[in-house]
Structures are given as C-alpha cells and as structure tokens.
Amino acid sequence: MDQGEIITQQLEGLNAKLSEINHNMLKVFWIVAVFALLYFGLMIYLLFIR
C-alpha cells in the first residue's frame, strides 16, 4: 500500500470515531438540559407559585 492510502484510511477511521463521540455527547447534553429545565421549573414553582 501507498503511504498516502494508509494515512487516508487512518484519518477516515478517526473521523468515524470522532463522529460517534460527538453524537453521544449531544445525547448527553440533551438529557442534562431536560433535567435542568425540570429542576429550574420546580424551583420557580416552589418559590413563586406555592
């Protein structure tokens, strides 16, 4: 194999792994955001409406 082909394959593998990590981090972000909104909604409810 040519050196350029080896580097290209390695970069494609790295790109796929980074895309998977990015997808997982976005899932974590949205889960944390939902719970943060629920928490702050509860705090506002307990402070002002109750």
C-alpha positions in Angstrom: 0.0 0.0 0.0 1.0 3.6 -0.6 1.8 5.7 2.4 -1.0 8.2 1.4 -3.6 5.4 1.3 -2.6 4.3 4.8 -2.9 7.8 6.2 -6.2 8.3 4.4 -7.6 5.1 6.0 -6.4 6.1 9.4 -8.0 9.5 9.0 -11.3 8.0 7.9 -11.3 5.7 11.0 -10.5 8.6 13.2 -13.2 10.7 11.7 -15.8 7.9 12.2 -14.8 7.6 15.9 -15.0 11.3 16.5 -18.4 11.5 14.8 -19.6 8.7 17.1 -18.2 10.6 20.2 -19.9 13.8 19.0 -23.3 12.0 18.6 -23.0 10.5 22.1 -22.0 13.9 23.7 -25.1 15.5 22.0 -27.3 12.9 23.6 -25.8 13.5 27.0 -26.2 17.3 26.5 -29.9 17.0 25.7 -30.6 14.6 28.7 -28.8 17.1 31.0 -30.7 20.0 29.5 -34.1 18.3 30.0 -33.3 17.6 33.7 -32.0 21.1 34.2 -35.2 22.6 32.8 -37.3 20.3 35.1 -35.2 21.3 38.1 -35.4 25.1 37.5 -39.1 24.8 36.7 -39.7 23.1 40.0 -37.6 25.8 41.8 -39.6 28.6 40.2 -42.9 26.8 41.1 -41.8 26.3 44.7 -40.6 29.9 45.1 -43.3 32.0 43.4 -46.5 30.0 42.8 -46.7 28.0 46.0 
